[in-house]
Each structure stands twice: as structure tokens, then as C-alpha cells.
Amino acid sequence: MSVESDELLGSVVLDQAALLLLEAAEFFRTHNPPKYKAAIKCVRYHGMKEAGSSYVSYRVEIACLLAEAYLQIKALEPAKQLLRQESAHSRDFPVSHARILFLLAETHALMNDWNNASEIVDAGALQFGQLGDPALECYFRLSSAMIVSMDLNREEELTKRITEVSNKLEAVSADNPCLDYMKAYCYVVQICFFISTGQM
């Protein structure tokens, strides 16, 4: 293909994407009741895609907002596709990448695809462990433990995962404002499991 035909093809794809985003924005605008915030998110995301690589962090953030809007209206497949596409660009922005991974895991969970949801949070735990971020690693490990706790036959595995999280929590700074929330999350996962199995 020539450079001109590549540019033409690229502009056609961008035009189609723009039309789809504008269509989504119009859908949210005319929804009963109107969802103006979701409509604005659609338009903002398209604007960031056109702006190029200098706005990647903003685009990733807007993609998260757009995915949340998709999840609200139960448009799970578009949310999954958007999050998968943007996860490749979000790795340079750890907090945004964590958000994308959590949203992607939530999307798979809403689709009752627990295996992929589990793989995503396990991958997140591994990535943030390697990045040296114990707080985010603990959140991913707790999410993984929560998924395991839904299967009442996996008590041993749940105990192992909760023990791992407890050990990782020791690496979280005592002045981290999220520490108490992580401990509470850990207790809630355990208590819910024990109630489900009739041990409480």
C-alpha cells in the first residue's frame, strides 16, 4: 500500500470511530433520563484519540470513564474491547493501568467469566509486586481472594491467599491512608466466606 492509501484508510477508520462515539454520545443524551456526563465522556475520548500520543494519559483516564458509562448501561462487550485496547497504552501510567485492570476484571465478572477476571487480578498483583507498589498489589490480591471465596470448595486456597495478603500488608507503610481499608477488605472476604460455608 502507498502512503496515501494508508492515510486514507486511517482517516476512514478515524471517521468511523468518530461516528460511533458521536452516536454513543447521542444515545446517552437522548436516554430517558438523559445521561449528559456519559455523552460528554464519549465526545472527550474521541477528541483525545485524535490528539495523538502527547495526550495518552488523559485518553486512558477518559477511556476508564467511558468504560464505567458502558458498565452502567450493561454494554459489556464494548467496555471489554475499549479496556483491552487501552490497557496496552496505560502501562506507563501505573494508577490508570490499575484502574483499567480492575474495570476489565469487573467487566469479565459481570459477564460471568470468572476465569478471565481471576487471571486479570492475578496479573495485576504480579505487575504491581514487580513495580514495588505493595498497596495496589494487596488490592489485586484481595480481589483475587474474593473471587476464590465465591467457590465454597476452595477453602484451603482462600486461606493461602489471605495469608499472602496479610504478609504483604506488613510491607504497606503504616501511614498509608488505605491500610485500614485493606485490612477491612481482608476481614470482609474472610467473614463472607465463613458465613457462606456455615462456619459462623
Buried (B, 14 or more C-beta within 10 A) or exposed (E): EEEEEEEEEEEEEEEEBBEEBBEBBEBBBEEEEEBEEBBBBBBBBBBBBEEEEEBBBBBBBBBBBBBBBBBEBEBBEBBBEBBEEBBEBBEEBBEBBBBBBBBBBBBBBBBEBBEBBBBBBBBBBEBBBEEEBBBBBBBBBBBBBBBBBBEEEBBEBBBEBBEBBEEBBEEBEEEBEBBEEBBEBBEEBBEBBBEEEEEE
